């Protein structure tokens, strides 16, 4: 909060009085002003003390994995906040940037493994802020793109806790760029649609609408639903020859890219033991991947010939 100064001065008309009466009246006004000033300062100090008891929560997008893709503001928050609450999708390289003496909490979620319920994470953020701590809520990608940042912000606002949002590069943008796949390309795709393949109970997607868009389709958290995605899109009218890419651990040194089509992508990755996080990209722009590849060729010293062939398959 910016500092402000209260200034209460005697009314100017009193300065115009002459003689003893004027001096006495000025003295009385000065005394009253001093008393009021002290009272205001006292209230202001109590107010500021009360406000200092509540910290600010920063919803920080950590991007898709490469620490060089962090914004300057995100890095500053990671290093200066009192506590960092982070997700599973935040890469190890980015977590290494957290000062060793920083208080940290892992609230990551993983399919089939122990995870922290969202309600518990919301409660933790509220409790930490009410303890007077500034909290860096660190999320993979961008907090407002399938990151539940909006839900957390609603909860914090209900508790009158100040929240700031620091955007990050979402996986759809970062991982496709590192795989040489433009989300849009003249003559191939005039739009891009982001879809989550994760649902609390049943996945509810208008597949016919997606197939009719003629957009690049990017599915988050969809690896376990790859068969369903392929089947539903083909039944909705998308040709089985439509190119598909699966980008595993995008924007990291462990990135792998598998390219096939709607009919065969499931079998193409089954033998490769692909794991999450993986992004699924469907659309004609995927056909540009080999031509526009740049990231894999820059890291060939870490890969053998067989692995390179798999990445380019």
C-alpha positions as CSV (number, residue, x, y, z in Angstrom):
1,X,0.0,0.0,0.0
2,X,1.3,3.4,-0.9
3,X,2.1,5.7,2.0
4,X,-0.1,8.7,2.4
5,X,0.3,11.7,4.7
6,X,-2.5,13.5,6.5
7,X,-2.1,17.3,6.6
8,X,-4.6,19.4,8.6
9,X,-3.9,23.1,8.6
10,X,-5.6,26.0,10.4
11,X,-8.1,27.8,8.2
12,X,-6.4,30.6,6.2
13,X,-8.9,33.2,7.4
14,X,-7.3,33.0,10.9
15,X,-3.9,34.1,9.6
16,X,-5.5,37.4,8.6
17,X,-6.5,38.3,12.2
18,X,-4.3,40.9,13.8
19,X,-3.4,41.5,17.4
20,X,-3.7,39.4,20.5
21,X,-7.1,37.9,19.6
22,X,-5.8,36.7,16.3
23,X,-2.8,35.0,17.9
24,X,-5.0,33.3,20.5
25,X,-7.4,32.0,17.9
26,X,-4.5,30.7,15.8
27,X,-3.0,29.0,18.9
28,X,-6.4,27.3,19.6
29,X,-6.8,26.1,16.0
30,X,-3.2,24.8,16.0
31,X,-3.9,22.8,19.2
32,X,-7.1,21.4,17.8
33,X,-5.3,20.5,14.6
34,X,-2.5,18.8,16.5
35,X,-5.1,16.7,18.4
36,X,-7.0,15.8,15.2
37,X,-3.7,15.0,13.5
38,X,-2.6,12.7,16.3
39,X,-6.0,11.0,16.2
40,X,-5.9,10.4,12.5
41,X,-2.4,9.1,12.7
42,X,-3.4,6.7,15.5
43,X,-6.3,5.4,13.5
44,X,-4.2,5.2,10.3
45,X,-1.5,3.2,12.2
46,X,-4.0,0.8,13.6
47,X,-5.6,0.4,10.1
48,X,-2.2,-0.2,8.5
49,X,-1.3,-2.7,11.3
50,X,-4.5,-4.5,10.6
51,X,-3.9,-4.6,6.9
52,X,-0.3,-5.8,7.4
53,X,-1.8,-8.9,9.0
54,X,-3.2,-10.1,5.7
55,X,-0.8,-11.0,3.0
56,X,-1.3,-10.9,-0.8
57,X,-1.6,-14.0,-2.9
58,X,0.0,-13.9,-6.4
59,X,-1.3,-16.4,-8.9
60,X,1.9,-17.0,-11.0
61,X,2.0,-18.8,-14.3
62,X,5.3,-20.8,-14.4
63,X,5.0,-21.5,-18.1
64,X,5.4,-25.0,-19.7
65,X,8.8,-26.0,-18.2
66,X,11.7,-24.0,-19.6
67,X,12.8,-21.6,-16.8
68,X,14.0,-19.1,-19.5
69,X,10.3,-18.7,-20.4
70,X,9.4,-17.3,-17.0
71,X,8.5,-13.6,-17.0
72,X,10.7,-11.3,-15.0
73,X,7.8,-10.5,-12.7
74,X,7.2,-14.2,-12.1
75,X,10.8,-14.8,-11.2
76,X,10.8,-11.8,-8.8
77,X,7.7,-13.1,-7.1
78,X,9.2,-16.6,-6.7
79,X,12.2,-15.2,-5.0
80,X,10.6,-12.5,-2.9
81,X,7.4,-14.0,-1.6
82,X,7.3,-15.4,1.9
83,X,6.0,-18.8,0.8
84,X,5.6,-20.7,-2.4
85,X,2.6,-23.1,-3.0
86,X,3.3,-25.1,-6.2
87,X,1.7,-27.7,-8.5
88,X,3.0,-30.9,-9.9
89,X,3.3,-29.4,-13.4
90,X,5.9,-26.9,-12.3
91,X,9.2,-28.2,-13.7
92,X,12.2,-29.2,-11.5
93,X,14.3,-26.5,-13.2
94,X,11.8,-23.8,-12.1
95,X,11.5,-25.2,-8.6
96,X,15.3,-25.0,-8.3
97,X,14.9,-21.2,-8.5
98,X,13.0,-21.1,-5.2
99,X,15.4,-19.9,-2.5
100,X,16.4,-22.8,-0.2
101,X,15.2,-21.1,2.9
102,X,11.7,-20.4,1.5
103,X,8.7,-22.0,3.0
104,X,7.1,-24.3,0.4
105,X,4.0,-26.5,-0.1
106,X,3.5,-29.1,-2.8
107,X,-0.2,-29.3,-3.6
108,X,0.2,-31.2,-6.9
109,X,-2.4,-33.5,-8.4
110,X,-1.6,-36.7,-10.3
111,X,-3.9,-39.2,-11.9
112,X,-4.0,-42.4,-9.8
113,X,-1.8,-41.0,-7.0
114,X,-2.4,-39.1,-3.8
115,X,-3.3,-35.5,-4.4
116,X,-4.4,-32.5,-2.5
117,X,-8.1,-31.6,-3.0
118,X,-8.8,-28.2,-4.4
119,X,-10.8,-27.2,-1.4
120,X,-7.8,-27.9,0.8
121,X,-5.5,-25.8,-1.4
122,X,-8.0,-23.0,-1.2
123,X,-8.1,-23.2,2.6
124,X,-4.2,-23.3,2.7
125,X,-4.0,-20.1,0.6
126,X,-6.5,-18.3,2.9
127,X,-4.7,-19.4,6.1
128,X,-1.3,-18.4,4.8
129,X,-2.4,-15.0,3.7
130,X,-4.3,-14.4,7.0
131,X,-1.0,-15.1,8.8
132,X,0.4,-12.1,7.1
133,X,2.4,-13.9,4.4
134,X,2.7,-13.0,0.8
135,X,2.1,-16.2,-1.2
136,X,3.4,-17.1,-4.6
137,X,0.8,-19.6,-5.9
138,X,2.9,-21.2,-8.6
139,X,1.1,-23.0,-11.4
140,X,2.3,-24.8,-14.5
141,X,1.4,-22.9,-17.7
142,X,-1.0,-20.0,-17.0
143,X,-3.2,-19.8,-13.9
144,X,-6.3,-18.9,-16.0
145,X,-6.0,-21.7,-18.6
146,X,-7.2,-24.9,-17.0
147,X,-5.3,-23.9,-13.9
148,X,-8.3,-23.3,-11.5
149,X,-6.9,-19.8,-10.9
150,X,-10.3,-18.3,-11.2
151,X,-11.7,-20.7,-8.5
152,X,-8.9,-19.8,-6.1
153,X,-9.3,-16.1,-6.8
154,X,-13.0,-16.3,-6.0
155,X,-12.3,-18.0,-2.7
156,X,-9.6,-15.4,-1.7
157,X,-11.8,-12.5,-2.6
158,X,-14.6,-13.9,-0.4
159,X,-12.1,-13.7,2.4
160,X,-11.2,-10.1,1.5
161,X,-7.7,-11.2,0.5
162,X,-5.9,-9.2,-2.2
163,X,-4.9,-11.2,-5.3
164,X,-2.6,-10.4,-8.2
165,X,-2.3,-12.4,-11.4
166,X,1.0,-12.9,-13.2
167,X,0.3,-14.6,-16.5
168,X,2.5,-17.4,-17.9
169,X,2.9,-19.1,-21.3
170,X,0.3,-21.8,-21.5
171,X,1.3,-25.2,-22.8
172,X,-0.7,-24.9,-26.0
173,X,1.6,-22.0,-27.0
174,X,4.9,-23.1,-25.5
175,X,4.9,-26.8,-26.3
176,X,3.7,-26.4,-29.9
177,X,6.3,-23.8,-30.5
178,X,9.1,-26.0,-29.2
179,X,7.7,-28.9,-31.4
180,X,7.7,-26.7,-34.5
181,X,3.9,-26.7,-34.8
182,X,2.3,-23.3,-35.4
183,X,-1.2,-23.1,-33.8
184,X,-2.4,-21.1,-36.8
185,X,-1.0,-21.0,-40.4
186,X,-2.4,-19.4,-43.5
187,X,-4.1,-22.0,-45.6
188,X,-4.1,-24.6,-42.9
189,X,-5.8,-23.2,-39.8
190,X,-7.4,-19.9,-39.0
191,X,-8.1,-20.6,-35.4
192,X,-7.2,-22.6,-32.4
193,X,-9.4,-24.2,-29.8
194,X,-8.2,-25.3,-26.3
195,X,-10.0,-28.3,-24.7
196,X,-9.5,-30.0,-21.4
197,X,-9.9,-33.8,-21.5
198,X,-10.2,-33.9,-17.7
199,X,-13.5,-33.9,-15.9
200,X,-14.5,-34.5,-12.3
201,X,-17.1,-37.1,-13.4
202,X,-17.9,-37.4,-17.1
203,X,-16.3,-35.6,-20.0
204,X,-18.8,-33.4,-21.7
205,X,-17.6,-32.2,-25.1
206,X,-19.5,-31.2,-28.2
207,X,-17.4,-33.3,-30.6
208,X,-19.4,-32.4,-33.7
209,X,-18.8,-28.7,-33.1
210,X,-15.1,-29.3,-32.6
211,X,-14.8,-31.3,-35.8
212,X,-16.7,-28.7,-37.8
213,X,-14.5,-25.8,-36.7
214,X,-11.6,-26.7,-38.9
215,X,-9.4,-25.3,-36.1
216,X,-6.2,-26.6,-34.6
217,X,-7.5,-28.6,-31.5
218,X,-5.3,-28.7,-28.5
219,X,-6.2,-31.2,-25.7
220,X,-4.8,-30.7,-22.2
221,X,-4.6,-33.6,-19.7
222,X,-5.8,-36.0,-22.4
223,X,-3.2,-38.8,-22.6
224,X,-5.4,-41.3,-20.8
225,X,-8.3,-40.2,-23.1
226,X,-6.4,-40.4,-26.4
227,X,-8.5,-43.3,-27.7
228,X,-11.7,-41.6,-26.8
229,X,-10.6,-38.3,-28.4
230,X,-9.6,-40.1,-31.6
231,X,-12.8,-42.1,-31.8
232,X,-15.1,-39.2,-31.0
233,X,-13.5,-36.8,-33.5
234,X,-13.6,-39.4,-36.3
235,X,-17.2,-40.2,-35.6
236,X,-18.0,-36.5,-35.6
237,X,-16.6,-36.3,-39.2
238,X,-12.9,-35.5,-38.8
239,X,-11.0,-37.5,-41.4
240,X,-8.9,-40.4,-40.0
241,X,-5.9,-39.0,-41.9
242,X,-5.9,-35.8,-39.9
243,X,-2.4,-35.3,-38.4
244,X,-2.0,-35.7,-34.7
245,X,0.9,-34.9,-32.4
246,X,1.6,-35.9,-28.8
247,X,4.1,-33.7,-27.1
248,X,5.5,-35.2,-24.0
249,X,7.2,-33.0,-21.3
250,X,7.3,-30.1,-23.7
251,X,9.7,-27.2,-23.3
252,X,12.1,-29.3,-21.3
253,X,15.3,-31.3,-22.1
254,X,13.2,-34.5,-21.9
255,X,10.7,-33.4,-24.6
256,X,9.6,-36.0,-27.0
257,X,7.2,-35.5,-30.0
258,X,5.3,-38.3,-31.7
259,X,3.5,-37.6,-34.9
260,X,0.9,-39.8,-36.6
261,X,-2.8,-39.4,-37.6
262,X,-6.1,-39.8,-36.0
263,X,-6.4,-43.5,-37.0
264,X,-3.0,-44.7,-35.7
265,X,-1.8,-42.3,-33.0
266,X,-2.9,-44.5,-30.2
267,X,-0.8,-47.5,-31.4
268,X,2.1,-45.2,-32.3
269,X,2.6,-44.1,-28.7
270,X,1.6,-47.2,-26.9
271,X,5.0,-48.8,-27.3
272,X,6.9,-45.7,-26.3
273,X,5.7,-45.5,-22.7
274,X,4.6,-41.9,-23.0
275,X,3.8,-40.2,-19.7
276,X,2.2,-37.1,-18.5
277,X,2.4,-34.2,-18.9
278,X,1.6,-34.6,-22.6
279,X,-0.2,-32.3,-24.9
280,X,-2.3,-33.6,-27.8
281,X,-2.5,-31.5,-31.0
282,X,-5.0,-32.3,-33.8
283,X,-5.0,-30.5,-37.1
284,X,-3.3,-29.9,-40.4
285,X,-0.7,-27.6,-38.9
286,X,0.9,-30.7,-37.4
287,X,2.1,-31.6,-40.9
288,X,4.6,-28.7,-40.6
289,X,6.4,-30.1,-37.6
290,X,9.3,-31.8,-39.5
291,X,9.9,-28.7,-41.7
292,X,9.7,-26.2,-38.8
293,X,11.5,-28.3,-36.1
294,X,14.2,-26.4,-34.3
295,X,14.3,-27.5,-30.7
296,X,15.2,-31.1,-31.2
297,X,18.0,-30.3,-33.6
298,X,19.5,-28.0,-31.1
299,X,19.8,-30.7,-28.5
300,X,21.1,-33.6,-30.6
301,X,24.1,-34.0,-28.4
302,X,21.8,-35.5,-25.8
303,X,20.1,-37.9,-28.1
304,X,21.1,-41.0,-30.0
305,X,20.1,-41.7,-33.6
306,X,17.4,-44.2,-32.6
307,X,15.8,-41.7,-30.3
308,X,15.9,-39.0,-32.9
309,X,14.1,-41.3,-35.3
310,X,11.4,-41.9,-32.7
311,X,11.0,-38.2,-32.1
312,X,10.6,-37.5,-35.8
313,X,8.3,-40.5,-36.5
